[in-house]
Amino acid sequence: MPITNQDLAKVFAREIAAVKAEVLGYPDDETLWREVPGLPNSSGTLALHLAGNLRHFLGAGIGGSGYKRDRPVEFATRGTSRAEVAALIDAAASEVSAAFAKAPANLLEVMPPIPFPGDKQLPAPLGILHLTAHLAYHLGQMDYHRRSVTGDKKSVGAMDFQPLTT
């Protein structure tokens, strides 16, 4: 059974919702940006990076949203409120959903290779798989950051199967 656009949309929607839950799981805006020795990025930085990545590669790349990425700003910005970060994640979620909804049913067969930094390209199926792994990787980093700076051992439910079964 081939993977459909709807399948891809479900996985990305679940992961993006978990990113937003991580951001909103912080007790205040300051802890979202707290630096931890040994960790290269705060969750605030990772959330901005993921929003930009998703809007660039999926929203603009597949959906034609027109989004223009400024990757250095994703890593240089500090102190944005949780609400503002959550709004950027919502924008990414909307663009990703729209991209998969309007894409041709045989997207993975007809989509050209995805260009990545460093003049690299990946065939579309491998590129989409990479983007999914990238999202999940940084989501895990965000979870550990949140737990480290807050002492909260609770999960935000990132690996819930329910959204994938409907």
N, C-alpha and C positions, 0 to 999 in steps of 0.2 A: 504494500500500500504506500503510494508516494506521499511525501510531506506536502501539504497544501498551504496556500497563503494564510488560510484561517488558522492552521496549526502554528505557523510562525507568529501570527498576530497574538495568539493566546500565550505563547511562551514569553514573547517580549512584553506583553501587557502584565503578566504575572511578575516578571522581574522588575519592571519599571515601578509597579505598585509597591514592591518591597523596598526599592530605593527610597520612594517617598515615605514609606512607613519608618524606615531607618532615620530619615531626616527629622520627621515629626516625633520620633521616639526620644529625642534629646530634651532634657528638662528646660533648656533655655538656648538662646542663640549663641552665646559664648562657647558653650561646650562643643557645639557642632564644629567649631574652628580650632579647638584646642589641639596643640601639637603635642605629640607623645614621642619621647626619645625612642629611636629605632624604627619609627614609622615614618615613611617619606611624605605622607599626605594625610590631612584631616578628612573627615567625612564630607565637610563642606566642599573642599576642593574636588573630591572624587565625584560628588553629586553634580557639580558644575561640569566636570569633564565628561561624565556619562551623558548628561543632557546635550552637550555640544556634539559629542560623538554620534549619538542616535539621530539628532536632527540633521547632521551633516550627511552621514552615510545612508540612512533610511528615509528620513523626511525629505531631504533634498535629492539624494541620489536615486531613490526609487519613486518617491512621491512627487518630485518636482516642486517642493514647497518654496524654493527660492532662498532658504536659509543660508546665510554666509557665516562660516565658522571663524572664530578667532581663538584658536587653541591656546596661545600664550596667556590670554586673559582668563581662560578657564583655570589656569594654574597660578595666576598672580592675584586674583580677587580674594579678598578676605573680609569677614565681618558681615556678609549679607545675611539678612534674617532668615529664619527657618521658613517663614511664609513665602518669602521671595524665592528661595531655592525650590520650595515645593511647587510654586507656580511655573518655574522653568521646567521642572520635571513633568508637570501636567502638559505643558506645551509640547515637550518631546513625545509624551504618550499619545497625544492627539495626532501629531504628525506621523508617527509610526503606524498607528491604527489606520489613518487615511491612506498611507502609502500602500499597505498590504491590501486594503479594500479596493483600491482602484487599479492595482497591478493585474496584469494578465494572469489567467489561471495557471499558465505554464511558465511563470516568472523564472523559476530556477533553471529552466531550459533555454529561455530566450534572453535573459539578462546578460549584458556584456560583463567581462571581468571587472571586478571592483578595484579601483586604484587606491593604494595605500601609500603613506609617506615613504620617501626614499625610492621613488620610481618603481615600486613593487606593485604587482597586480595579483589578485587571486581569482580563480574562476568563481562565478556567483555563488554556487552552493557552498563552497569552502569559505568564501568571504562571509556569507551570512552565518555560517557555523562559527567562524572566528569572532564575529561581532557578538554572538550569543555568549560565547565563552568569556569574552572581554567584559561584558556586562556582569555576568555571574561572578567573575574573579573580583572585580571592584566592589560588588555588593557584599561579598564575604569580607573584604577588607573593611568596609563600612561597619559591618556588624561587629567585628572585633574592636574597632575604634570606639564605637558607641558603648560597648560593654566595658572597655578599659577605662574610659573617662567618666562613666556614670556609676560603675559598679553594678549595673543592672544585668542580671543573668538571663532575663527573659528574651525569647526569640520574638521577632516581628512576624513570624509565620512565612518566611520567604520560600520555603519548599513545599507549600501546600499544594497537593495534587488537585484539589477541587476545581480551581479555575481551568484546568486542562481537560476536565471531563464533561464540560457543558458545551 
